[in-house]
Amino acid sequence: MPLVRSPEIEAVVRRVLVAWNDGDADTIANLFSTDPGLRVLGFDHDERWAGHDEFLKLFRRQAVEMVGWTLDIDHVEGFEDDGVGWVIAHTTMTTQAARTPLRHMASLRIESGVWRVVQWQNSIPVPNEQIFGVPLTTTLDELMASLIDDDVRLEAVAGSEGTLTLVFTDVVDSTGLAASVGDAAYAELMTSHEVAIRRVAASHGGSVVKVLGDGAMLTFESARASVCAAVEIRRSSSAAGLPVRIGIHTGEVVRAGDDFLGITVNKAARVAASADADEIMLSATTRDLVGSMSGLRYGEPRMVALKGLAGVDQIVPVEIGAD
C-alpha cells in the first residue's frame, strides 16, 4: 500500500518547531515521548540526548542561552502507517550573523491517543565536496542533464520501445499554495488531483507512469489523445484552484522496468518546465502529429532553449475555449 500523507503529524511537528523557536519547554515536554527510548540529536557532535528528563533539562538550558535568533518553517512533509509516523522538515534559522538552512527528521508514535515524538534529529546541510572530496549529483535537474548522453547510449544497446507521447504535469508554486491553504487542505487537493489525472489518462487510453509529489508523467500511444487528456486535466485543475502547467512531446523511448528513459522523456519534462501556469505546451513534433482538432487552437510558436538540451527548440501553446 502507498504511504499515507498525514496532515495531523505535520501539524504536530510544526508545533514542535514553533515551540523550539519560542523556547516553550512546556509544549516541548508535552509533544515528546516520556518513554526511556526517546532520542534527540542536536547540531553539535556531543548533542546526543537520551530520555525525556535529560532532553528537557538541556532544552530549558539552551532556551536561555540562545538569544537573537528566529526559526522560519519552509516545508514539512509527514507520513503515517499503523500508529507510526515520520517527518522531514526544512527550516531557515536567522541570526544577526547569517541565515542558515536547517533540516529536521522525526519519528512519532501514538501514546495515549496523541502523536508524540520518539526520535528527533537536527542537521545543517553541507556541500558533498566537503564530505567526499568530489561533487555529487544532488538535484533532479542535474540528474536529467547528466543522463542525456547516457540515454543516447542506452537507446543504442537496449532497443527501442517504440514511439510514445509523453505528458508531464506540474502544479505551479505548490509550496506557496500549501502555505496559503494549510497542510490538510493541500493534502486533500493533491489527492483529488492525482485521482483526476489517473481517471482522465485512463479515459483517453493513456497510462500514469508515476506521480512525484506535485507532478505526474503520463504516456499515450496517440498524440491527439494526449492533447485531449491535457485539456481535460487543465480544466479539472483550474476548477479545483490548482495552477498546473503541462508539457507534451512525442518520440522514441526506452522502457526500464515500469519507467521510461531517453531524450524524449527529458525533452517532454523540459517542455513542461517552459510552460506558464494553466498553460499546455507542445513540442513542434507533437504539434505536427496532432494537426487540426475541433475546439483547439494554437498560440504563437516560441523558440526556447530547453535546459540541458543543445540548441533551441520550437514549442507551441494550446489555446482552449472558456471553461
C-alpha positions as CSV (number, residue, x, y, z in Angstrom):
1,M,0.0,0.0,0.0
2,P,1.2,3.6,-0.7
3,L,2.4,5.7,2.2
4,V,-0.4,7.9,3.6
5,R,0.3,11.7,3.9
6,S,-0.5,12.8,7.4
7,P,-1.5,16.5,7.9
8,E,-2.1,15.6,11.6
9,I,1.6,14.6,12.1
10,E,2.8,17.6,10.1
11,A,0.8,19.9,12.4
12,V,2.5,18.3,15.5
13,V,5.9,18.8,14.0
14,R,5.1,22.4,13.2
15,R,4.1,22.9,16.8
16,V,7.4,21.4,17.9
17,L,9.3,23.9,15.6
18,V,7.3,26.9,16.8
19,A,7.9,25.8,20.5
20,W,11.6,25.4,19.8
21,N,11.7,28.9,18.3
22,D,9.8,30.3,21.3
23,G,11.8,28.3,23.9
24,D,8.5,26.9,25.1
25,A,9.6,24.0,27.3
26,D,6.1,23.1,28.5
27,T,4.9,22.5,24.9
28,I,8.0,20.6,24.1
29,A,7.5,18.4,27.1
30,N,4.0,17.6,26.0
31,L,4.9,16.8,22.4
32,F,7.9,14.5,23.1
33,S,7.5,11.0,24.4
34,T,8.2,10.1,28.0
35,D,9.4,6.7,27.0
36,P,13.1,6.0,28.1
37,G,13.8,5.2,24.4
38,L,13.4,8.8,23.4
39,R,16.5,10.0,21.5
40,V,17.3,13.6,20.3
41,L,20.3,14.5,18.1
42,G,21.2,18.2,18.0
43,F,23.6,20.0,15.7
44,D,26.7,19.7,17.9
45,H,28.7,16.5,17.9
46,D,28.0,15.9,21.6
47,E,24.3,16.7,21.4
48,R,23.0,13.2,21.9
49,W,20.3,13.2,24.4
50,A,18.5,10.1,25.8
51,G,15.2,10.1,27.6
52,H,12.6,12.8,28.4
53,D,14.2,14.2,31.5
54,E,17.7,14.7,30.1
55,F,16.4,16.2,26.9
56,L,14.0,18.6,28.7
57,K,16.7,19.8,31.2
58,L,19.1,20.6,28.4
59,F,16.4,22.2,26.3
60,R,15.5,24.6,29.1
61,R,19.1,25.5,29.5
62,Q,19.6,26.1,25.8
63,A,16.4,28.2,25.6
64,V,18.1,30.6,28.0
65,E,21.4,30.6,26.2
66,M,20.1,31.0,22.6
67,V,19.2,34.7,22.0
68,G,18.7,36.8,18.9
69,W,17.5,34.1,16.6
70,T,14.3,33.1,14.8
71,L,13.3,29.9,13.0
72,D,11.1,30.1,9.9
73,I,9.3,26.9,8.7
74,D,9.8,26.3,5.0
75,H,8.4,22.9,4.4
76,V,7.0,20.0,6.5
77,E,6.2,16.6,5.0
78,G,4.9,13.7,7.1
79,F,3.5,10.2,6.7
80,E,1.9,7.6,8.9
81,D,1.3,3.9,8.9
82,D,-0.5,1.9,11.6
83,G,0.3,4.2,14.5
84,V,3.8,5.1,13.4
85,G,4.8,8.4,11.8
86,W,7.8,10.0,10.3
87,V,8.6,13.5,9.1
88,I,11.2,15.6,7.2
89,A,11.1,19.3,7.8
90,H,13.1,22.2,6.3
91,T,13.5,25.5,8.2
92,T,15.7,28.6,8.0
93,M,17.4,29.9,11.1
94,T,18.1,33.7,11.1
95,T,20.7,35.2,13.4
96,Q,22.4,38.6,13.4
97,A,25.3,36.9,11.5
98,A,23.6,34.8,8.9
99,R,20.6,32.9,7.5
100,T,21.2,29.1,7.7
101,P,19.1,26.4,6.1
102,L,18.3,23.5,8.6
103,R,16.8,20.1,8.2
104,H,14.9,18.0,10.8
105,M,13.9,14.4,10.9
106,A,11.4,12.9,13.4
107,S,9.8,9.7,14.2
108,L,6.5,9.7,16.1
109,R,4.1,7.2,17.6
110,I,0.6,7.4,19.2
111,E,0.8,7.5,23.0
112,S,-2.5,7.7,25.0
113,G,-4.2,8.7,21.8
114,V,-1.8,11.5,21.0
115,W,1.1,11.7,18.5
116,R,4.4,12.2,20.3
117,V,8.0,12.4,19.1
118,V,10.2,9.4,19.9
119,Q,13.2,10.4,17.8
120,W,14.3,13.8,16.6
121,Q,17.4,14.9,14.6
122,N,18.6,18.3,13.6
123,S,21.2,18.9,10.9
124,I,22.8,21.6,8.8
125,P,23.4,20.6,5.2
126,V,26.9,21.0,3.9
127,P,28.3,20.6,0.3
128,N,29.1,17.0,-0.7
129,E,32.6,18.1,-1.7
130,Q,33.3,18.9,1.9
131,I,32.5,15.3,2.9
132,F,33.5,13.2,0.0
133,G,36.1,15.5,-1.7
134,V,34.1,15.4,-5.0
135,P,30.8,17.0,-6.2
136,L,27.8,14.6,-6.4
137,T,24.6,14.8,-8.3
138,T,22.1,16.4,-5.9
139,T,19.0,17.6,-7.9
140,L,16.7,16.1,-10.5
141,D,17.7,18.9,-12.9
142,E,21.3,17.9,-12.6
143,L,20.4,14.2,-13.0
144,M,18.3,14.8,-16.1
145,A,21.0,16.8,-17.7
146,S,23.7,14.2,-16.9
147,L,21.5,11.4,-18.2
148,I,21.0,12.7,-21.7
149,D,24.3,11.3,-23.0
150,D,23.7,8.1,-21.1
151,D,20.2,7.7,-22.5
152,V,21.6,8.1,-26.1
153,R,24.0,5.2,-25.4
154,L,21.2,3.2,-23.8
155,E,19.0,3.6,-26.8
156,A,21.7,2.2,-29.0
157,V,22.1,-1.0,-26.9
158,A,18.8,-1.6,-25.2
159,G,16.5,-1.4,-28.2
160,S,13.6,1.0,-28.7
161,E,10.2,0.6,-27.0
162,G,8.7,2.5,-29.9
163,T,7.1,5.9,-30.3
164,L,5.1,7.3,-27.4
165,T,3.7,10.7,-26.5
166,L,4.9,11.8,-23.1
167,V,2.8,14.2,-20.9
168,F,4.3,15.9,-17.8
169,T,2.1,17.9,-15.4
170,D,3.3,20.2,-12.6
171,V,1.5,22.2,-10.0
172,V,3.0,25.7,-10.1
173,D,4.2,27.2,-6.8
174,S,3.0,24.2,-4.8
175,T,4.9,25.4,-1.7
176,G,3.2,28.7,-1.7
177,L,-0.2,27.1,-2.3
178,A,0.4,24.7,0.7
179,A,1.3,27.7,2.9
180,S,-1.8,29.6,1.8
181,V,-4.4,26.9,2.3
182,G,-2.9,24.8,5.1
183,D,-1.3,21.4,5.1
184,A,-4.6,19.4,5.5
185,A,-6.4,21.2,2.7
186,Y,-3.3,21.0,0.4
187,A,-3.0,17.2,1.0
188,E,-6.7,16.8,0.1
189,L,-6.2,18.9,-3.0
190,M,-3.2,16.8,-4.2
191,T,-5.0,13.5,-3.5
192,S,-8.0,14.7,-5.6
193,H,-5.7,16.0,-8.3
194,E,-3.9,12.6,-8.6
195,V,-7.3,10.8,-8.8
196,A,-8.4,13.2,-11.5
197,I,-5.2,12.7,-13.5
198,R,-5.5,8.9,-13.3
199,R,-9.1,9.0,-14.4
200,V,-8.5,11.3,-17.3
201,A,-5.5,9.4,-18.5
202,A,-7.4,6.1,-18.5
203,S,-10.4,7.6,-20.3
204,H,-8.2,8.7,-23.2
205,G,-6.2,5.4,-23.4
206,G,-3.2,6.7,-21.6
207,S,-1.2,5.4,-18.6
208,V,0.2,7.2,-15.5
209,V,3.8,6.2,-15.3
210,K,4.5,7.9,-12.0
211,V,3.3,10.7,-9.6
212,L,6.1,12.6,-7.9
213,G,4.8,15.0,-5.3
214,D,3.1,17.7,-7.3
215,G,4.0,16.4,-10.7
216,A,3.0,13.4,-12.9
217,M,4.3,11.6,-16.0
218,L,1.8,10.1,-18.4
219,T,2.2,8.1,-21.7
220,F,-0.1,7.9,-24.7
221,E,0.1,6.0,-28.0
222,S,-1.9,8.7,-29.6
223,A,-0.6,12.3,-29.7
224,R,-4.2,13.6,-30.3
225,A,-5.4,11.6,-27.3
226,S,-2.7,13.1,-25.2
227,V,-3.8,16.6,-26.0
228,C,-7.4,15.8,-25.3
229,A,-6.3,14.5,-21.9
230,A,-4.2,17.5,-21.2
231,V,-7.1,19.9,-21.9
232,E,-9.3,17.9,-19.6
233,I,-6.6,17.9,-16.8
234,R,-6.1,21.6,-17.2
235,R,-9.8,22.3,-16.9
236,S,-10.2,20.0,-13.9
237,S,-7.2,21.5,-12.2
238,S,-8.4,25.0,-12.8
239,A,-11.8,24.3,-11.4
240,A,-10.1,22.9,-8.2
241,G,-7.9,26.0,-7.9
242,L,-4.7,24.3,-8.9
243,P,-2.5,26.2,-11.3
244,V,-1.0,23.4,-13.5
245,R,1.4,23.6,-16.4
246,I,1.6,20.8,-18.9
247,G,4.2,19.8,-21.5
248,I,3.9,17.2,-24.3
249,H,6.5,15.7,-26.6
250,T,6.5,12.7,-28.9
251,G,9.4,10.4,-29.8
252,E,11.2,7.1,-29.2
253,V,11.5,5.9,-25.7
254,V,13.2,3.0,-23.8
255,R,11.5,1.0,-21.2
256,A,13.3,0.4,-17.9
257,G,11.1,-1.7,-15.7
258,D,8.0,0.4,-15.0
259,D,9.7,3.6,-16.1
260,F,10.8,5.1,-19.4
261,L,14.2,6.7,-20.3
262,G,15.6,8.6,-23.2
263,I,15.9,12.0,-24.7
264,T,12.1,12.1,-25.4
265,V,11.4,11.8,-21.7
266,N,13.9,14.6,-20.9
267,K,12.6,16.9,-23.6
268,A,8.9,16.4,-22.5
269,A,9.8,17.4,-19.0
270,R,11.7,20.5,-20.3
271,V,8.7,21.5,-22.4
272,A,6.5,21.4,-19.3
273,A,9.1,23.5,-17.4
274,S,8.8,26.1,-20.2
275,A,5.0,26.4,-19.8
276,D,3.4,29.0,-17.6
277,A,0.7,28.4,-15.0
278,D,-2.5,27.0,-16.6
279,E,-0.7,26.5,-19.9
280,I,-0.4,23.5,-22.2
281,M,2.7,23.5,-24.3
282,L,3.5,21.1,-27.2
283,S,6.8,20.4,-28.9
284,A,6.9,21.1,-32.6
285,T,6.9,17.3,-33.2
286,T,3.7,16.7,-31.3
287,R,2.1,19.8,-32.9
288,D,2.7,18.4,-36.3
289,L,1.3,15.0,-35.4
290,V,-1.8,16.4,-33.8
291,G,-2.6,18.8,-36.7
292,S,-6.1,20.5,-36.6
293,M,-8.6,19.5,-33.9
294,S,-12.1,20.7,-33.3
295,G,-12.3,23.2,-30.5
296,L,-8.5,23.5,-30.4
297,R,-6.3,26.5,-31.4
298,Y,-2.6,27.0,-31.2
299,G,-0.9,30.2,-30.0
300,E,2.2,31.8,-31.4
301,P,5.1,29.4,-31.5
302,R,8.1,30.2,-29.3
303,M,11.8,29.5,-29.8
304,V,13.3,28.4,-26.5
305,A,16.5,26.9,-25.2
306,L,15.4,23.8,-23.2
307,K,17.6,23.4,-20.2
308,G,20.1,20.5,-20.6
309,L,19.4,20.1,-24.3
310,A,21.6,21.6,-27.1
311,G,20.3,24.3,-29.4
312,V,16.9,25.9,-29.5
313,D,13.5,24.3,-30.0
314,Q,10.1,25.4,-31.1
315,I,7.3,24.9,-28.7
316,V,3.6,25.8,-29.3
317,P,1.0,26.7,-26.7
318,V,-2.5,25.2,-26.9
319,E,-5.4,27.6,-26.6
320,I,-8.8,26.3,-25.5
321,G,-12.1,28.0,-25.2
322,A,-13.7,29.3,-22.0
323,D,-14.0,26.7,-19.3
